[in-house]
């Protein structure tokens, strides 16, 4: 008699736990699915010509495509860069 009661109690509790898990509201809402759909749509728009053009227009309207600010520093010339790369032996010969 006690064996049947123990089996029924154990299985009954497992059935209640299973029902509580199955009936949860957030069981059907996977947050990664929404992110994956958004990423897929963004990739689709980025690879299509219309999507690239729309992105360019949006950047142009927002002002993101503005020229970079000039900080007043000059870019070293190719000759100056070549002088910096010369070997110590060549530098000693120049002195």
C-alpha positions, 0 to 999 in steps of 0.5 A, a space after each residue: 500500500 505504501 509503495 503505491 502511495 509513494 509512486 503516486 505521490 512522486 509521479 503526481 509531483 512530477 506531473 504538477 512540475 511539468 504542467 507548471 513549466 509548460 504553462 509558463 508565459 515566457 516559454 514561447 518568448 525567446 529573446 534571441 529570436 527577436 535579435 536574430 530576426 533584427 540582425 538578419 534584416 539588417 544584413 539583408 538591407 546592408 547587402 541590397 543596393 536599395 539598403 545601401 542607398 538608404 543607409 547613405 541617405 540616412 547618414 547624409 541627413 544625420 550629418 555623420 558623413 561630415 568631413 573629419 576635423 583638422 587638428 592642425 597636425 601635418 602629415 609627415 611626407 614620404 621623405 621624412 618617413 624614409 629618413 626615420 626608417 634608415 638604418 643606424 649605420 646610414 644615420 652614423 654615416 650622415 653625421 
